[in-house]
């Protein structure tokens, strides 16, 4: 389908990013979507009112991300004068709690007021709670403190109590990618179809594991695990690869003078006596990480079958573009972000 075809329409989703001022909302947004590294977010200032970002993901999904300032005056305005404007047509609310906040109970009261507004204006929205800056808590206390805070917040979640999802996060480790991967998976309209096609491909090429990553953000879209990898003890391996890919993009951008969003590699191979691993471009918008047995024959066959499967996965991208109707508040296209192979 030509990129100039007027019938092509993007799936739009409105996402609210909320929480008290200083909780870390803008920092995580910049790391996930703007290729910042953790040490660079110190220069970010406080968000004033609402910062709107129209973010293309998987080429066809437009995230209308509303980063809402958390100062009391702004929150009061959201809940009164702008109630319908802010909380109407919301697909996802991401609420960020600072684990070190000295006013935790007041933070929960503010969250409860926001939940009531969301219930009134967008009762079908999905709520994700990120309990942030967990790196500041002693390792031996993290799990218990996270569970205690999560239960307290859940009790104030009213109609969303049984469906809200909680994640402990930090900008200094892979936990941030883990949380945002789950959020993005929820937002992708045809994620299950993509996952089904990935399972079929894994069977054909006898892959131990296939992991699909969005090219620009390096976030995992979905994965398929088979055989020996089912017992892999490194449960955060997908997020670790996200972090490695991000770092590699930043290094490439530095040495090629390309912006980080545009810097991409053509292919990566790792071959050992125990396994073979490679990352290759699958579609215009995705990279595929492949873990296979240590055999040149399997490796060559896998690369050939992936090449043959590319049109099928490209169709899945196009299929979601062609869906009629939109959800949320639309914005201008942020432009083509196709990567440049190095």
VMD Tcl script that draws the C-alpha trace (Angstrom):
set ca {
  {0.00 0.00 0.00}
  {1.40 3.38 -0.96}
  {2.29 5.73 1.88}
  {0.26 8.40 0.10}
  {-2.95 6.37 0.07}
  {-5.59 8.58 1.71}
  {-7.50 5.55 3.03}
  {-4.65 4.68 5.41}
  {-5.68 5.68 8.91}
  {-3.80 5.33 12.16}
  {-5.15 3.78 15.32}
  {-5.07 6.51 17.95}
  {-5.02 6.00 21.71}
  {-5.12 8.67 24.40}
  {-2.77 7.95 27.30}
  {-2.66 9.99 30.52}
  {0.61 10.07 32.45}
  {-0.14 11.42 35.92}
  {1.30 11.60 39.42}
  {2.67 14.13 41.89}
  {5.26 16.64 40.71}
  {8.74 15.12 40.95}
  {7.52 11.51 40.83}
  {9.56 10.87 37.66}
  {6.90 10.96 34.92}
  {8.77 13.10 32.38}
  {12.04 11.29 33.06}
  {10.59 7.89 32.18}
  {8.79 9.32 29.15}
  {12.07 10.78 27.86}
  {13.95 7.52 28.38}
  {11.30 5.34 26.73}
  {10.34 7.54 23.79}
  {13.13 10.10 23.30}
  {16.20 7.87 23.75}
  {17.49 9.69 26.83}
  {19.78 7.81 29.19}
  {19.16 7.92 32.93}
  {21.99 10.34 33.70}
  {20.61 12.86 31.17}
  {17.18 13.32 32.76}
  {18.57 15.52 35.53}
  {18.34 18.48 33.17}
  {14.59 18.08 32.67}
  {12.44 20.69 34.39}
  {9.03 20.30 35.99}
  {6.08 19.78 33.63}
  {3.86 22.86 33.35}
  {0.17 22.00 32.93}
  {-0.05 19.34 30.16}
  {2.66 18.43 27.64}
  {1.19 16.67 24.59}
  {3.25 14.15 22.61}
  {2.03 12.39 19.47}
  {4.16 9.26 19.34}
  {4.17 6.77 16.48}
  {4.60 3.17 17.60}
  {4.79 0.18 15.26}
  {4.24 2.67 12.45}
  {0.44 2.63 12.72}
  {-0.36 3.22 16.37}
  {-0.43 6.87 17.43}
  {-0.08 7.40 21.15}
  {-1.55 10.74 22.20}
  {0.48 10.94 25.41}
  {-0.64 13.61 27.88}
  {2.12 14.22 30.45}
  {0.18 16.06 33.16}
  {1.92 18.33 35.64}
  {1.45 17.09 39.19}
  {1.40 20.35 41.13}
  {-1.76 20.68 43.27}
  {-3.06 23.68 41.32}
  {-2.84 21.85 38.00}
  {-4.49 18.72 39.39}
  {-7.36 20.76 40.83}
  {-7.86 22.35 37.41}
  {-7.91 18.93 35.69}
  {-10.59 17.75 38.11}
  {-12.82 20.83 37.78}
  {-12.54 23.17 34.79}
  {-10.96 20.60 32.42}
  {-12.57 17.42 33.77}
  {-14.20 16.22 30.55}
  {-11.37 17.52 28.35}
  {-8.65 15.70 30.30}
  {-10.43 12.51 31.34}
  {-12.65 11.96 28.29}
  {-11.84 9.22 25.73}
  {-8.89 7.85 27.71}
  {-7.54 4.43 26.72}
  {-4.89 4.16 29.47}
  {-4.09 5.98 32.70}
  {-0.51 5.57 33.94}
  {-0.23 6.88 37.49}
  {3.25 7.22 38.99}
  {3.87 7.08 42.75}
  {7.21 8.13 44.23}
  {8.22 5.40 46.68}
  {10.04 7.98 48.84}
  {7.17 10.46 49.02}
  {6.65 11.80 52.53}
  {3.00 12.47 51.71}
  {2.01 9.03 50.47}
  {-1.50 9.13 51.94}
  {-2.12 12.55 50.36}
  {-0.82 11.16 47.05}
  {-3.35 8.31 47.29}
  {-6.19 10.75 47.99}
  {-5.24 12.70 44.86}
  {-5.11 9.43 42.91}
  {-8.56 8.46 44.25}
  {-10.02 11.77 43.01}
  {-8.51 11.14 39.58}
  {-9.93 7.61 39.54}
  {-13.41 9.02 40.21}
  {-13.05 11.41 37.27}
  {-11.83 8.56 35.07}
  {-14.76 6.38 36.14}
  {-17.15 9.16 35.17}
  {-15.58 10.06 31.80}
  {-13.77 6.90 30.60}
  {-15.08 3.88 32.51}
  {-13.49 1.38 30.08}
  {-9.96 2.78 30.48}
  {-7.11 0.57 31.69}
  {-5.12 1.69 34.76}
  {-1.41 0.99 35.29}
  {0.30 1.99 38.55}
  {4.08 2.48 38.54}
  {5.63 2.63 41.99}
  {8.76 4.48 40.98}
  {12.32 5.13 42.21}
  {12.54 1.66 43.74}
  {16.34 1.85 43.44}
  {16.26 4.19 46.46}
  {14.91 1.40 48.70}
  {17.23 -1.18 50.25}
  {17.12 -4.37 48.19}
  {15.96 -6.55 51.09}
  {12.96 -4.25 51.73}
  {11.81 -3.62 48.15}
  {9.42 -6.50 47.65}
  {7.61 -6.06 50.97}
  {7.31 -2.27 50.64}
  {6.07 -2.56 47.05}
  {3.37 -5.07 48.04}
  {2.23 -2.93 50.98}
  {1.97 0.21 48.84}
  {0.22 -1.67 46.02}
  {-2.47 -3.06 48.34}
  {-3.08 0.35 49.89}
  {-3.43 1.94 46.43}
  {-5.64 -0.89 45.18}
  {-8.08 -0.25 48.02}
  {-8.55 3.30 46.67}
  {-9.00 2.22 43.05}
  {-12.80 1.83 43.31}
  {-14.23 0.34 40.10}
  {-10.75 -0.37 38.73}
  {-9.69 -2.30 41.84}
  {-9.76 -5.75 40.23}
  {-8.15 -4.75 36.94}
  {-5.39 -2.29 37.89}
  {-1.83 -3.53 37.24}
  {1.14 -2.59 39.44}
  {4.85 -2.40 38.55}
  {7.91 -1.48 40.63}
  {10.11 0.74 38.44}
  {13.39 2.62 38.29}
  {15.15 4.52 35.51}
  {18.40 2.80 36.53}
  {17.48 -0.79 35.63}
  {15.31 -2.89 33.30}
  {12.14 -2.55 35.41}
  {11.09 0.57 33.49}
  {11.15 -1.32 30.19}
  {9.22 -4.21 31.72}
  {6.38 -1.92 32.81}
  {6.15 0.01 29.54}
  {6.29 -3.20 27.51}
  {3.09 -4.36 29.22}
  {1.45 -0.98 28.66}
  {2.31 -0.95 24.96}
  {1.15 -4.56 24.49}
  {-2.25 -3.55 25.83}
  {-2.44 -0.63 23.39}
  {-1.49 -2.50 20.18}
  {-4.83 -3.39 18.54}
  {-3.67 -6.58 16.81}
  {-1.02 -7.79 19.27}
  {-2.55 -11.28 19.54}
  {-2.47 -11.75 15.75}
  {1.18 -10.72 15.68}
  {1.91 -13.16 18.52}
  {0.11 -16.00 16.71}
  {2.13 -15.36 13.52}
  {5.31 -15.30 15.61}
  {4.45 -18.72 17.11}
  {3.99 -20.16 13.62}
  {7.35 -18.76 12.56}
  {9.05 -20.19 15.66}
  {7.71 -23.65 14.79}
  {8.93 -23.40 11.19}
  {12.50 -22.35 12.03}
  {12.78 -24.46 15.22}
  {13.56 -21.36 17.29}
  {14.09 -21.66 21.00}
  {12.94 -18.08 21.37}
  {11.73 -15.22 19.18}
  {11.46 -11.69 20.56}
  {9.85 -8.87 18.58}
  {11.08 -5.33 19.29}
  {9.77 -2.00 18.04}
  {12.63 -0.41 16.12}
  {12.49 3.15 17.42}
  {11.87 2.64 21.15}
  {13.48 -0.84 21.39}
  {10.53 -1.93 23.55}
  {9.50 -5.57 23.29}
  {6.19 -6.05 21.48}
  {5.79 -9.76 22.22}
  {7.82 -12.98 22.39}
  {7.56 -16.74 21.88}
  {9.55 -19.14 24.10}
  {9.99 -22.85 23.35}
  {12.00 -25.84 24.53}
  {15.05 -25.27 26.72}
  {14.41 -21.54 27.02}
  {11.25 -22.22 29.05}
  {13.51 -22.80 32.05}
  {15.79 -19.82 31.43}
  {16.40 -18.28 34.89}
  {17.00 -14.76 33.51}
  {13.40 -13.57 33.52}
  {14.42 -9.98 32.73}
  {16.39 -10.96 29.60}
  {13.93 -9.25 27.21}
  {14.24 -5.94 29.04}
  {18.03 -6.34 29.21}
  {18.12 -6.62 25.42}
  {15.93 -3.49 25.19}
  {18.49 -1.65 27.31}
  {21.41 -2.95 25.23}
  {19.70 -1.96 21.97}
  {18.99 1.52 23.37}
  {22.63 1.97 24.36}
  {23.78 0.75 20.96}
  {21.48 3.23 19.19}
  {22.89 6.06 21.27}
  {26.45 4.99 20.46}
  {25.63 4.80 16.74}
  {23.99 8.21 16.84}
  {27.10 9.67 18.46}
  {29.42 8.27 15.78}
  {27.20 8.83 12.72}
  {25.71 12.25 13.60}
  {22.23 10.76 13.19}
  {19.49 11.49 15.75}
  {19.04 8.50 18.13}
  {15.55 7.79 16.76}
  {16.99 7.26 13.27}
  {20.08 5.22 14.15}
  {19.62 1.49 13.57}
  {21.83 -1.46 12.69}
  {21.28 -3.83 9.78}
  {21.91 -7.13 11.59}
  {23.69 -8.58 14.62}
  {25.03 -12.16 14.91}
  {26.33 -14.08 17.94}
  {27.45 -17.69 17.38}
  {28.62 -20.03 20.15}
  {28.85 -23.78 20.70}
  {25.66 -23.71 22.80}
  {23.39 -21.44 20.74}
  {23.16 -19.01 17.87}
  {21.55 -15.63 18.33}
  {20.86 -12.89 15.85}
  {18.79 -9.72 15.58}
  {17.48 -8.69 12.18}
  {14.96 -6.30 10.71}
  {11.56 -7.95 10.30}
  {9.40 -5.08 9.06}
  {9.76 -1.35 8.60}
  {8.82 -0.93 12.26}
  {10.22 -4.00 14.02}
  {13.40 -5.97 14.75}
  {13.35 -9.69 15.50}
  {15.70 -11.35 18.00}
  {16.18 -15.07 17.26}
  {17.62 -17.78 19.53}
  {18.26 -21.09 17.69}
  {20.33 -24.28 18.15}
  {24.06 -24.06 17.23}
  {23.83 -25.23 13.61}
  {24.84 -23.37 10.45}
  {22.16 -25.26 8.55}
  {19.46 -24.15 11.01}
  {20.88 -20.62 10.98}
  {20.77 -20.30 7.20}
  {17.30 -21.83 6.98}
  {16.04 -19.51 9.72}
  {17.29 -16.41 7.90}
  {15.67 -17.56 4.66}
  {12.32 -18.32 6.32}
  {12.32 -14.98 8.13}
  {12.88 -13.23 4.81}
  {9.91 -15.15 3.34}
  {7.75 -14.29 6.38}
  {8.38 -10.52 6.19}
  {5.42 -9.78 3.85}
  {3.05 -11.55 6.27}
  {4.18 -9.41 9.21}
  {4.05 -6.30 7.03}
  {0.41 -7.14 6.26}
  {-0.33 -7.24 9.99}
  {1.04 -3.69 10.25}
  {-1.13 -2.61 7.32}
  {-4.20 -4.42 8.70}
  {-4.19 -2.31 11.86}
  {-3.66 0.84 9.79}
  {-6.76 0.08 7.76}
  {-9.10 -0.29 10.77}
  {-11.83 2.30 10.65}
  {-12.46 4.65 13.54}
  {-10.19 6.18 16.13}
  {-10.12 6.43 19.87}
  {-8.89 9.34 21.89}
  {-7.78 12.80 20.85}
  {-5.90 12.93 17.56}
  {-2.76 14.83 16.75}
  {-0.49 15.64 13.84}
  {1.63 12.80 12.51}
  {5.08 13.06 14.02}
  {6.62 12.09 10.71}
  {8.30 9.05 9.23}
  {10.75 7.57 11.72}
  {12.13 4.75 9.59}
  {15.56 3.76 10.81}
  {18.74 3.97 8.75}
  {20.74 0.77 8.54}
  {24.33 1.09 9.59}
}
mol new
graphics top color blue
foreach p $ca { graphics top sphere $p radius 0.5 }
foreach p [lrange $ca 0 end-1] q [lrange $ca 1 end] { graphics top cylinder $p $q radius 0.2 }
display resetview
